[in-house]
């Protein structure tokens, strides 16, 4: 069961990702100890990071949408 603050967040942002992050201050700096998603949107657009090597071994990155390649719910092998 979710806490009231999670439910308020889900009500406010019904079509967004909601992530919970816990920090560990024992190292003297802000360090992530735990992080997980409590909500994913019903429909995710889906993008693929592409890398291309160009002249002088430089690497360039770009985005390629793959949402139109597979129907919703079948993008992750489910």
GITA-V181680 format. One line per field, one symbol per residue. ss: DSSP state (2 for helix, 1 for strand, 0 for the rest). phi: phi as a letter, one per 40 degrees, with the letter a starting at -180 (. if undefined). Layout:
ss = ???
phi = ???
//
This chain:
ss = 000222222222000001111111222000111111111000000011111110222011111110000000000000
phi = .ccdccccccccbcbbcbbbbbbbcccgacbcbaaacbabccbbcgbbcbbbcbdfgcbbbabbcbcccbcdgbcbgc
//
